[in-house]
Amino acid sequence: MKFKYVCVDCGREYVTDDIIYQCPECAAKSKEGEFPRGYLKVIYDKEDLQRLKEKDHVSIYDFFPYEVPNKEVYPVGTTPIVVPKRLNERTGLRNVFCKMDAYLPSGSFKDRASQLIAAQAIAHNTRKIALASTGNAGAAMSCAGAAYGLDIILFVPQTAPINKLMQSVLYGATVVPVKGSYDDAFLLSIEYTKHFGGINRNTAYNPMTIEGKKSVSIELFEQLGRKVPDVVYVPVGDGCIISGVYKGFYDLLQAGLIDRIPHIVCAQSEKSNAISQAFRTGQFRSIEATTRADSISVDIPASGRMAVQYLKSYDGWCTEVTESEILDAQMILVHDSGIFVEPASATAWAALEKDRDMLKQRFGEDASICVLLTGIGFKDMAVFDGRVKMPEAIENSTQAVIDRFSK
Ligand SMILES: Cc1ncc(COP(=O)(O)O)c(C=O)c1O
């Protein structure tokens, strides 16, 4: 579909077939200690979108700016919906369901963006893609790289969980651990593409990442029988996933396929709450994030301004949770519903639990509530150190079994 780029801050439009990242005018106004400016949205012709209304079924690819070649080599999408029945009985919210993006090829939501970036690279005859990541975006891009035969250069904070780093190494990416934070790795990856070329896939910096991520909303719309939920909980760090979720619903609205955008909740850790603070105060200040949920630990949210704009425009809100609420939610999900996710994902469930009474009052016990679960639990097993004890081995004898179960 034909598209143009629109600056989130000044509304300036850019019509080009070249790859562009930011509005140069607004990017130049970015100040240290504040959320960056000048990030771009991809906007389609409303008439083109409205033509999709004629179709009985829409696919995520109907809403993409690039053709995705050979989808079967890296199948992204149609993730299952899981109904955590035991938990719903406990919370008294009867219609809560989890959208299991943790089950995508590399184990996280980030495959959605990486699929479209791979398509962008192939369309522009480029084989090299550089990015920074807290771990999951890197693993997803590296997975796409292995599937499509692309060269991935990945800058990561050296403290990222080893499983995520190992995944990228195994997929064959060039991994560059950085002695610094995710935000430092972000800037270094931009320096890399300035010096050595290739596409930069940094989250939100490349507008196509948000375009890829929007596919979850289009998929949900079809999975729910052409309806949208009342509320969607999204775990947030940089604000790129939540902006993508909004963008999908926005495109459906423009197409005339839905008549409202759901209430979307920005779930953050109290120890990484830059977007929540900006939503509350109107000040776009960076913070020092210290959450254990590494995937949402962000000082300067790249897509922070866009996320706050969306939240304000469509009656969303932010819910902050404590570190122990996040780790408890991770345990509750795995133990009482068989859903094993990493701490960042569990943040969305923790926020739902925190909002429980308010949700019942405002929307009723039958409200349709989606919790977006973005990353699989195997990604970070070290988080269980000191929290979960492996039972001791028994002797290889019948007597040992009898002893073990007779106590
Ligand atoms: C599993 C998981 N959940 C949530 C997020 C947060 O997404 P964003 O940084 O776009 O807000 C990330 C980002 O890395 C992630 O990997």
The ligand as a MOL file (V3000), in Angstrom:
LIG
                    3D

  0  0  0     0  0            999 V3000
M  V30 BEGIN CTAB
M  V30 COUNTS 16 16 0 0 0
M  V30 BEGIN ATOM
M  V30 1 C 9.0690 -9.1500 26.1060 0
M  V30 2 C 8.9440 -7.6750 25.9840 0
M  V30 3 N 7.8660 -7.0810 26.5010 0
M  V30 4 C 7.6950 -5.7500 26.4360 0
M  V30 5 C 8.6500 -4.9350 25.8370 0
M  V30 6 C 8.4310 -3.4640 25.8150 0
M  V30 7 O 8.2970 -2.9210 24.5280 0
M  V30 8 P 8.6400 -1.4230 24.2400 0
M  V30 9 O 10.0700 -1.2290 24.6450 0
M  V30 10 O 8.3970 -1.2080 22.8130 0
M  V30 11 O 7.7310 -0.6030 25.1260 0
M  V30 12 C 9.7750 -5.5180 25.2690 0
M  V30 13 C 10.8170 -4.7090 24.6200 0
M  V30 14 O 11.9420 -5.1060 24.4750 0
M  V30 15 C 9.9210 -6.9210 25.3300 0
M  V30 16 O 10.9920 -7.5460 24.8170 0
M  V30 END ATOM
M  V30 BEGIN BOND
M  V30 1 1 1 2
M  V30 2 1 2 3
M  V30 3 2 2 15
M  V30 4 2 3 4
M  V30 5 1 4 5
M  V30 6 1 5 6
M  V30 7 2 5 12
M  V30 8 1 6 7
M  V30 9 1 7 8
M  V30 10 2 8 9
M  V30 11 1 8 10
M  V30 12 1 8 11
M  V30 13 1 12 13
M  V30 14 1 12 15
M  V30 15 2 13 14
M  V30 16 1 15 16
M  V30 END BOND
M  V30 END CTAB
M  END
